[in-house]
Amino acid sequence: MQVQQTSFPDDWQQDKHYLQLMGAYAEKLLTQRSTEMRETPGADSKTNTRDEK
């Protein structure tokens, strides 16, 4: 099995770009989720009620 050296850098750049996109998307989701939880305290109350009582 031979590896085509010519296509490797291009594929790697594509993967790197894809990873950067996914990272940015995940970061956006995380920040959105955390702001939602801060705005709506009741959303997380199901897990916290046992500890509070």
C-alpha positions as CSV (number, residue, x, y, z in Angstrom):
1,M,0.0,0.0,0.0
2,Q,1.4,3.3,-1.1
3,V,0.6,6.7,0.5
4,Q,0.2,9.6,-1.9
5,Q,2.4,12.3,-0.4
6,T,1.0,14.9,-2.7
7,S,-2.6,14.7,-1.3
8,F,-1.6,14.5,2.3
9,P,-1.0,18.2,3.1
10,D,-4.3,19.2,1.4
11,D,-6.3,16.6,3.4
12,W,-4.5,17.6,6.6
13,Q,-5.4,21.2,6.0
14,Q,-9.0,20.3,5.3
15,D,-9.2,18.2,8.5
16,K,-7.6,21.1,10.5
17,H,-10.1,23.5,9.1
18,Y,-12.9,21.1,9.9
19,L,-11.6,20.6,13.5
20,Q,-11.5,24.4,13.9
21,L,-15.1,24.7,12.7
22,M,-16.2,22.0,15.1
23,G,-14.3,23.6,18.0
24,A,-15.9,26.9,17.3
25,Y,-19.4,25.3,17.1
26,A,-18.9,23.4,20.3
27,E,-17.7,26.5,22.1
28,K,-20.7,28.4,20.8
29,L,-23.0,25.6,22.1
30,L,-21.3,25.6,25.5
31,T,-21.6,29.3,26.0
32,Q,-25.2,29.3,24.8
33,R,-26.0,26.4,27.2
34,S,-24.4,28.1,30.2
35,T,-26.2,31.4,29.5
36,E,-29.5,29.6,29.3
37,M,-28.9,27.8,32.6
38,R,-28.0,31.1,34.2
39,E,-31.2,32.8,32.8
40,T,-33.5,29.9,33.8
41,P,-32.5,28.5,37.2
42,G,-35.4,26.1,37.1
43,A,-33.9,24.1,34.3
44,D,-31.2,22.6,36.6
45,S,-33.5,22.4,39.7
46,K,-34.3,18.7,39.2
47,T,-30.7,17.6,40.0
48,N,-30.2,20.2,42.8
49,T,-33.4,19.7,44.8
50,R,-32.1,16.6,46.6
51,D,-29.0,18.4,47.8
52,E,-30.9,21.4,48.9
53,K,-33.5,19.6,51.0
